[in-house]
Amino acid sequence: MSAQQVEGIDPSVPPSGPGCVECGRTGSWWVHLRRCAECGHVGCCDDSLNTHATKHAAATGHPLIQSFEPGEDWYWDYRTQAFATGPELAAPHSHPLDQTVPGPADRVPRDWQRLLQERA
């Protein structure tokens, strides 16, 4: 493998969209977004109600995610449960800057913080 080729990462694959794929289908909302480094699937983080990024990794065996938040480029490796490094992925590198966190704004309930606390 070359320096740009890392197992579990395909830098040529664009993200699946501007938000969590599954939350988009169900009308749900998320706290932060994570992008699968292998297939581009965008899912919600483990601080979100639905934890779709982790569920995607478990279902597919894709081991690495990258933050899909503006200004963040860190990777997480589910195999080692540690931060990792990798190449720059295909653009865009984050959700749109005008997208709220949590988001999307029109789906976030007023009591979102309580809902997250109850889940914990």
Order of alpha helices (4+ residues) and beta strands (2+ residues): alpha-beta-beta-alpha-beta-beta-beta-alpha
